[in-house]
Amino acid sequence: MEEMHRRAVAFHELMARRRSVRHFSDRPVPRALMEELIATAATAPSGAHKQPWTFCLVGDPELKRRIREAAEAEEHASYHGRMSDEWLADLAPLGTDWHKPFLETAPWLVVVFKQVHGQDAEGARRKHYYVEESVGLACGVLLAAAQHAGLVTLTHTPSPMNFLARLLGRPANERPYLLIPMGFAAPDCRVPDLVRKPLTEVLVPYLLPR
């Protein structure tokens, strides 16, 4: 039991150091490592074990450039009219804007798609269950696996994201879910000094009566 607790504490400390990074190094990351991380993400639970996710691994510089251009166009529109004043005020301390150079600098982009339904070998439609929850769980496992491996990540959601399906040639049953740049942090990387809620604010223990 002591060993289990020690491992839990060590993992908590590792994950507590995770930050969303917007300053990436162009230092290469082996494709084999990325494939291992995605294979780990695919171990996540899913509704009726339908595994309704597709992970697109993008390392081609030209394709990353096209993704950046399309994402920045959507982000510019968001920062200049789509976002409410309250939303912009909440983002201000994080120092974000519509410029997204990390989409080209990071060695890899992992574009996650949710499969709103499946298809059998004959092309007939097959129902998927709890798609949002299932794909969200897989993305969480992916972020944890990357942190454990020593890489940094960003959960990027340019909205709308339909351009990703077009640029990557995905089928009609897939919808963009998350765009995750992944790699090493730049030497001069800066991250917000975030304070997470204490356990007393996120845990409500219902204990057995004494």
Secondary structure as UniProt FT lines:
FT   HELIX           2..16
FT   HELIX           31..41
FT   TURN            42..43
FT   TURN            48..49
FT   STRAND          53..58
FT   HELIX           61..77
FT   HELIX           78..82
FT   HELIX           85..91
FT   HELIX           92..94
FT   HELIX           102..105
FT   STRAND          108..115
FT   STRAND          117..119
FT   TURN            121..122
FT   STRAND          125..127
FT   HELIX           131..149
FT   STRAND          152..153
FT   HELIX           162..168
FT   TURN            172..173
FT   STRAND          174..183
FT   TURN            187..188
FT   HELIX           199..202
//
